[in-house]
Amino acid sequence: MSETAGQLPTIESVSTAEDPGAAGLAANQNPLTPSRVLIVDDHAPFRSIARQILSADGFLIVGVAANGTEAIRACGELCPDLVLLDVQLPDIDGFEVAAVLTARVDPPAVVLVSSRSRTDYGSRIEECRARGFIAKAELSGDAVRRLLPRQNRVPPARS
């Protein structure tokens, strides 16, 4: 992924070759388990931190996007099972992106994140059909798992 002054980064897909543990993890997981994750946030440092946190906890990060338009395109290209989606994006807000993604025939699970409190968004989280909301400071694999239906939960990474 390249970032130049004044430009947002473009979609980045992540191959399992970059994450040596990911190939073995994917082979051992139930195909219904939402382990393929797309991270959408306009701040590169948060994308990096979220990737580290979720990868360490058993999720396979298949790509990242920096805005809503990229997120919608990336979902079509990468077919993630789960989208970790920032609410405040520079082009389309996360609620609109979530509504588009969850309206698809085989939609990914969408989990919204923000540095703001859940109470700041009222009923908009439920209205966009996201699985739920996690404050960025509270992001963890366990927090994501709690928002997924029991049959689709990713098992914790083995130590």
C-alpha positions in Angstrom: 0.0 0.0 0.0 1.4 3.3 -0.9 0.4 6.6 0.6 1.5 9.9 -0.9 1.0 13.4 0.4 -2.6 14.4 0.0 -3.9 11.1 -1.2 -5.7 8.4 0.7 -4.3 4.8 0.5 -6.0 2.4 -1.8 -7.5 -1.0 -1.1 -4.9 -3.4 0.1 -5.5 -7.1 0.0 -3.4 -9.2 2.3 -2.1 -12.5 1.2 -1.5 -15.3 3.6 2.1 -15.3 2.5 2.5 -12.1 4.5 1.1 -13.9 7.6 2.8 -17.3 8.0 0.3 -18.4 10.7 -2.8 -17.5 8.6 -2.6 -20.3 6.1 -2.6 -23.0 8.9 -5.4 -21.1 10.8 -7.6 -20.9 7.7 -7.2 -24.7 7.0 -8.2 -25.6 10.5 -11.4 -23.4 10.7 -14.9 -24.3 10.0 -15.9 -22.7 6.6 -18.9 -21.0 8.2 -16.6 -19.2 10.7 -16.2 -15.5 9.8 -12.5 -15.4 9.8 -11.9 -13.3 6.7 -11.9 -9.7 7.8 -11.8 -6.4 5.9 -10.7 -3.4 8.1 -12.1 -0.1 7.0 -10.8 3.1 8.6 -9.3 6.4 7.2 -6.5 6.4 9.8 -3.6 4.1 8.8 -2.3 3.7 12.4 -5.7 2.3 13.5 -5.8 -0.1 10.5 -2.4 -1.3 11.6 -3.3 -1.7 15.2 -6.7 -3.5 14.4 -4.8 -5.8 12.0 -2.3 -6.7 14.8 -5.0 -7.2 17.4 -7.4 -9.3 15.3 -4.6 -11.4 13.6 -3.1 -12.2 17.0 -6.5 -13.4 18.1 -7.3 -15.8 15.3 -8.8 -13.7 12.6 -7.5 -13.6 9.0 -7.2 -10.1 7.7 -7.8 -10.2 3.9 -7.6 -6.5 3.2 -8.0 -2.9 4.4 -9.7 0.1 2.9 -9.5 3.8 3.8 -13.0 5.0 2.8 -16.5 3.9 2.1 -16.1 3.7 -1.7 -13.0 1.4 -1.3 -14.8 -0.7 1.3 -17.8 -1.4 -1.0 -15.5 -2.3 -3.9 -13.2 -4.4 -1.6 -16.1 -6.4 -0.3 -17.0 -7.4 -3.9 -13.4 -8.3 -4.7 -12.3 -9.9 -1.4 -15.6 -11.5 -0.1 -14.8 -11.0 3.6 -17.0 -12.7 6.2 -16.6 -9.8 8.5 -16.1 -6.0 8.0 -14.7 -3.9 10.8 -16.0 -0.5 9.8 -15.3 3.0 11.1 -18.3 5.1 11.5 -16.6 8.4 10.4 -15.2 8.0 6.9 -14.1 10.9 4.6 -16.5 10.1 1.7 -19.5 8.0 2.8 -20.3 7.5 6.5 -20.0 4.1 8.0 -23.8 3.8 8.5 -24.4 4.2 4.8 -21.7 1.7 3.9 -23.0 -0.8 6.4 -26.5 -0.5 4.9 -25.2 -1.2 1.4 -23.1 -4.1 2.5 -25.8 -5.8 4.7 -28.3 -5.5 1.8 -26.3 -7.8 -0.4 -27.4 -11.4 -1.1 -24.7 -13.0 0.9 -23.7 -10.1 3.2 -20.7 -9.9 5.5 -21.2 -9.4 9.2 -20.5 -5.7 9.8 -19.1 -4.4 13.1 -18.9 -0.6 13.5 -16.1 1.0 15.4 -15.5 4.6 16.5 -13.5 6.6 19.0 -16.8 8.1 20.1 -19.3 6.5 22.4 -22.1 4.2 21.2 -24.6 6.5 22.8 -23.5 9.3 20.4 -25.1 7.3 17.6 -28.5 6.4 19.1 -30.5 3.9 17.0 -28.4 4.4 13.8 -26.4 1.2 14.6 -29.4 -1.0 14.5 -31.0 0.8 11.6 -28.0 0.1 9.3 -28.2 -3.6 10.3 -24.7 -3.8 11.7 -24.0 -6.7 14.2 -23.0 -4.1 16.7 -20.6 -1.5 17.8 -17.2 -1.5 19.5 -15.3 1.5 20.8 -11.9 1.6 19.2 -10.2 1.6 22.6 -12.0 -1.6 23.5 -11.3 -3.5 20.3 -10.3 -7.2 20.8 -11.0 -10.5 19.3 -13.3 -11.4 22.2 -15.3 -8.1 21.7 -15.8 -9.0 18.0 -16.7 -12.6 18.9 -19.4 -11.5 21.3 -21.2 -9.7 18.4 -21.2 -12.8 16.1 -23.9 -15.5 16.2 -22.6 -18.5 18.2 -22.3 -20.8 15.2 -20.2 -18.2 13.3 -17.7 -17.4 16.1 -14.0 -17.5 15.4 -12.2 -19.7 18.0 -9.5 -17.8 19.9 -6.0 -18.2 18.6 -3.9 -20.9 20.2 -0.9 -19.8 22.2 
